[in-house]
Amino acid sequence: MTKNKTPPTTEWFSHQLLNWFDQHGRKHLPWQINPTSYRVWVSEIMLQQTQVSTVIDYYQRFMQRFPDLTSLAAATQDEVLQHWSGLGYYARGRNLHRAAQLICTDHQGNFPEEIKAVIALPGIGRSTAAAILALSHGQTHAILDGNVKRVLTRFHALSGWPGKREIEQQLWQLAETHTPTQRCADYTQAIMDIGATLCTRSKPSCDSCPLATHCCALAQQSVSDFPTPKPRKKLPVKQTTMLLLHDGQDNILLEKRPPVGIWGGLWSLPECDVTEDHDIINWCQQQHGFAIKIQRHDDPWRHTFSHFHLDIQPVHALAKTMENAVMDDSSHVWYNPLHQTIGGMAAPVTRLLNQLRAESKSNSES
């Protein structure tokens, strides 16, 4: 495709995107139907770090259970995280719940319409706040999510990792320059759609892109070089032993994680940093006040977070005596994975409990 050497006007960029959006943009996503601040807000939080195709089912189930801000604020954190379970990045769900409560107490239950007030809410940054107000109220605010960064760095052939402060500042300036004062809601959706469907990370559809004639990266045949990737660092590796403590009646001990940190507020299996049987036995006696009998060690496996690898060693054990057990009932529960439901769980815990269910089913059929 030949690049047009005549520099585009400031309006050309938004004009091209809006024309493309009118013909090809996504207009029937669940949160685009009755796009209230609340509905758009929930969708924008879910879409952080998660693709649209994954979010749709979660969003619809979430909206069935929490149809409005008041119902979300009144729910327990367990209920919210249970409906978030599987989406990952659970701090998003905790922040969503906390923000709903703050809106009820500080804003009389009405989602704020001033961008500074929106940014002040937990879990909402500048770009997310801008997207919420643009999509629900048509306010003119530039956004800068991952899709927009990719479009802008390629269109302008802007080198440098977008996470660097000076590069991010340049991108904000470009985003503001291109954002029109009219049809801001459509433009906001359009530039996100272009990034999600055409200007993709790999195998971008440049032949179909309405911006192609003035795309600097395409003219340089260097589209794959943008955005500049983050400098690679070797992820550290941590180890943990996850204990599947059986009570002899098909129940497994679960404990609630602290409200902040990894898997904050989720139900998880007891974890210790020892691996030898006698050390695990001593740890259980000291931490929970009961004796156990080690049954087996399953094969270890790795769960990867954005900033480290976690090598998990599952260990099955039978809780033998519990007369002196000292457990806080609010943070521990004996859970039957065959018959009970509970709040949100960490993904590795779900995996291990699913394996238990499969084993139990196989044993009952044999």
Buried (B, 14 or more C-beta within 10 A) or exposed (E): EEEEEEEBEEEBBBBBBBEBBEEBBBEEBBBBEEBBBBBBBBBBBBBBEBEBEBBBEBBEEBBEEBEEBBBBBEBEBBBBBBBBBEBBBBBBBBBBBBBBBBBBEEBEEEBBBEBEBBBBBBBBEBBBBBBBBBBBBBBBBBBBBBBBBBBBBBBBBBEBEBEEEEBBEBBBEBBEEBBBEEBBBBBBBBBBBBBBBBBEEEEBEBEEBBBBBBBBBBBEEEBEBBBBEEEEEEEEEEEBBBBBBBBEEBBBBBBBBEEEEBBBBBBBBBBBEBBEBEEBBEBBBEBBBBBBEBEEBBEBEEBEEEEEBBBBBBBBBEBEEBEEBEBEEEEBBBBBBEEEEBBBBBBBBBBBBEBBEEEEEEEEEE
